[in-house]
């Protein structure tokens, strides 16, 4: 096959501007894809596996062994969610000073260790403590990887890569059920341990090695990388690429940073829009409860909802590729969510037809365009490195903060399976999210017309000229530092 045909096909299926890139730039992207996406996808897969294994363990013997016959399960979930929400913004500020590869490696080893430790819990208070610590350590991974991805990739490249990264979430959630079934069948009672305890051991043993690999492989950001597999000319090329794309270099974080972020519209608009969107996606969590009420078998209650997760994985990647190919973020955020009016509307009105409700539950995940939403925020805030870090971490953190209490209010178990507050509530949240998305687009267009997106960033006396100091520090570190060692984390 002629080389130009191969190149054109690669431009169609992967980056639309591949044919415009030099061989050295394409090689750089292959190295980045291999390192960042490998670590990101493995880590996010394991995060969702470790996050979701509480429900698998609960229905596989934990409830009886720990005497969890009240609201203990809900409280254990809340412990995780609170810790996860609290650390979102701090983690993305920390990686402005500590290399992401160091910080995320430490966090991943931490959550893997406490996942492993849950195999030994003897009472509910111990479970609460371990779930809190797992949430605390897991909280850094998603916002930090989003920040790293946004630091390296340009407009034609970013959405599909965030989509591939995010796609591993539903895959990890689906895999958890199959893993628990396999572990329970083959290891239950082995060495005197219940099957649900073996699940935590297996998950912990899978997670900790990936944490060490993160320290070794993740290339940090273009301005701070000391990656062993990138040549000096490739590091310079990476900086030239992001400069050309309008991405700001790192600067010192001061009180003026927070003043700047909180006096602009971006933080408020993107956080509000994402919280409304994220909260509107909660209806699918109650698919299994409805299947049980309809008399479906235990096997089908576990297998049928995996269809929703598989559809979610497919759509997440599809929207990412389409967004990069068309260059549109707004349309690929608005369109999938607009479809969400159909399944959420069906569940809100709760028709008698079983087929209609089954269709709604199975296709409700078509509205998942999380990767495009984060890509949009990454690009709008590209001219301010610190604002970008704060905005994307706030989006996820505050959405989880709402998720800690909203389901308790609108999805009480006493109203199962119709949930007359919950399903109408998510339908209303879809409408509110669509309005917020349109408002964000209008604000983006207004900013572009005024030419502020490429304007200078306000600084105070402390941060004036810090960009140059940062680059000098990086060069000094490269000249004097020894090869990577674990003690460098401290």
Beta strands, then each sheet from edge to edge (+ up, - down):
end
